[in-house]
């Protein structure tokens, strides 16, 4: 009888152990399957290509600053050897709206003009370094040293040179400019070529 009871208890114990092992094995298997599924899902998502949609292209508006200014006829003053006086002649320029830029364009056109039958009163090699218009409507014209070094003919030649510059400026800027200060390489000078006083702002 005792042997039977012992065997019975052992069998029950074995069943319990086997039952727990079976449940543990099932749980372990489930965990492994879930972990594998999560891993595969993460790998799959990492391989997906993310497509970023480009923003819509907005219509471009015209940039007025890039547009060429209109072409205009501008007067510059050259010396006519036949008449022995300064004569207004026309040059065609695309002038900017900014007065300082326009002034530089016009003075540059005067300096560089080499048309036949006229003599340019600005000595050869002269460059316009910089221009500036202050709040008092005084225009500062900074020429290279050639304007002074190239003067020949005494006071008369210097007067013709300065008159050519002043006439050209005041013709183009009757309201915007009242006086003109001539500079040589950024400096005020007393005489242009040794005769004509240009130490102060000039006006007719």
C-alpha positions, 0 to 999 in steps of 0.5 A: 500500500505504501508503495502504491501511495509513493508511486502515485505521489511520484507520478503526480509530481512528475506530471506537475513538473512536466506541466510547468516545464511545458508551460515554460517552454510554450512561454519561451517559444512565444517570447522568441516568436514575438521578438523575432517578429518585432526584429523583422518589422524593425528591419523592414521599416528601416529599409523603406525609402522615405519620399519627401515631396518637394515644395511647390514651385512658386511663380517667379516675379520679375526683378526690376533691378536686373532690367536695363535702364532705358536709353537716353540722349545726354549732352556732354560738352566738347571743344570745337576748334573751328568755333573756338568754343565748347559745343554740346554734343549728344551721347546715348546712355542707359542711365541708372535712377540713382543720381550718383550712378548717373553722374558717374556714367555721364562724366565717364562718357565725357572723359572717354569721348574721342569723336572726330572734329572735336577736341576733348578738353579732358586730358588723355588718360584721365579716369574718374575714380569716384563721385559723390553728392552730399546733402548740400547738393555739392557733387565731388568728382574725384579724377586721376592725376592725369586731369592736372598733369595733362594740362597744357596751354595755361589758364585758357586750357584749364578754364576750358577743361573745368567749363566742360565738366561744369556744363556737362554736370549742370546740364544733366542735373539742373536741380540735383546739383548746385556746386562741383568740387573737383578732386585729384586722386581723392585730394583737394588741390589749389590749382588745376594745372598751376593757374586756375583755382579749384580749391573750393566748390565751383559753380557758374 
